[in-house]
Amino acid sequence: MVAQGSTALENPSGIVTHFGYENDTPSAENPAVPQMVPPNPATWTEAQKTEPDKNTYLVLRGASGPDGSYDYGSHFVFQGHEGAATVAGKKQGYITRVNLDADHLHRVTLMATQDSNGQPLATIDGSTWDPWAQRLIFTTESTSNPTYAATATYPSTVEDVSGALGRGGYEGVQKDSAANLWIVEDIGGPNKQGTPARQPNSFVYRYVPAASGDLHHGKLQALQVLNDAGQPITFESQAALQAPDEVALHTYGKSFDTRWVTVHDTAVDGATPFNANFAAKAAHATPFKRPENGNFRPGIGFREFFFDETGDTNATSPENDTAGGWGSIMKLVQSSPSADTGKLTMFYKGDMAHSGFDNVTFLSKNRITFVEDAGDTLHTQRNALDSGYVFDVSRDNYAGAQPDRWLAEGRDPSATLDSGNGGFGKNDSDNELTGVHVSDGDPRPTGILGAKVPHLFTAGWRWFYTEQHGDNRLYEVIAAPRVTGGGDSGSEDDNGDSNGG
């Protein structure tokens, strides 16, 4: 374990005091410490948990912090926080840096609580590093809140870049080798005809900067998928229960032509923040059932992009087996990351035991892990909590096959307490797997995720994930000790999969 919710920040500010808590409810014993566990039934409440989310690992030389006399080392994991208490009518989000080289007192640094205009940060979900802009990109999963670009230096300067990137239910965000930014959205759609089935309402975007690293001038595009008749699959065409377009998308063996459609261009439309979801619908782009995150297959020139659909997360959805209700994994293939057209296929169709996929990372060239965020309702319905699974992307698809499970998360003590008490009206209940991230921390353009094949546990490659909600623990996965004479040696023919993949 690298850090947990109760880890104190080295430089607290206001109610922002700990890695996973804000001090909106001080403890009776020490008002400087948030109430992490309800003391007794008479004061049955607890502090706001901040749910540290997507992790970004970077190796940065010469980093500094609030203690001018301390050597902060060079290995850091950055994250935004998805939960927040309200201060003066606004949610108080923040950005932290976990120092893998530091002692306990300097382990977690508060990087920012406000943007360059003095506004409190919104709650944050996704993150990635843009080496051309020399900025961390943070998404807020809201059409009402900014998309942020933040310096990785202390203290971080955070600016709103949604005049070019737009505002949406943005979650997953990745760079490609052409300096484009790929964004995956998570906005649940309306229920269909009074059922738990949801209308697809979330898009896959590509931001094409006017120049590499320019986060203020460029085009935002959305992915459009064409049906067998050559017509766009749209929000409207997937409105009905068992809509033919939606069923076709979730059928093994079917392949669909795709193209990118421009939904906003700063050279034409200006740089006022805009609702990207509305713009994508107006451009007849194709929405999916909550495609929360995606990753490029590494080492092949950013030509294959895998993204998930979380789905309806309800065992009673009539579209579970036919139209993506259990969720899915989609595979987009293009000739290059900047290509205007491509091909989309369904790589995996979820089922009750493998559902609600959210975060994703490649472990090697051919091994990818997706982790679940099935939610409390589906947890209860299937009597099983979230797990992490590994898929082999050298296969065409997973028809008739299932992935390997590497983690069954369970429920930690704090999440158990929250689950039994409705989160005390402010916090989530069951634990969720999030922030799964494999990287060697290379901050150069040649080091972005997907540029190099990961070799886990060697050459600086590291693997992190967060047990979100409850105790909010950030873990690093480390290699098991090798047994002398063991046969798990792998081979070069495994295409980079011999190191833990």
Secondary structure, 3 states (H helix, E strand, C coil): CCECCCCEEEEEECCEEECCEECCCECCCCCCCECCCCCCHHHCCCCEECCEEEEEEEECCCCCCCCCCCCCCCEEEEEEECCCCEECCEECECEEEEECCCCHHHCEEEEECECCCCCEECCCCCEEEECCCCEEEECCCCCCCCCEEECCCCCCCEEECHHHHCECCEEEEEECCCCCEEEEECCCCCECCCCCCECCCECEEEEEECCCCCCCCEEEEEEEEECCCCCECCCHHHCCCCCHHHHHHCCCCCEEEEEEEEEEEHHHHCCCCCEHHHHHHHCCCCCECCCCCEEECCCCCCCEEEEEECCCCCCCCCCCCCCCCCCEEEEEECCCCCCCEEEEEEEEECECCECCEEEEEECCCCEEEEEECCHHHHHHHHCCCCEEEEEECCCCCCCCCCCEEEEECCCCHHHHHHHHCHHHHCCCCCCEEEEEEEECCCCCHHHCCCCCCCCCCCCCCEEEEEEECCCCEEEEECCCCCCCCCCCCCCHHHCCCCCCC
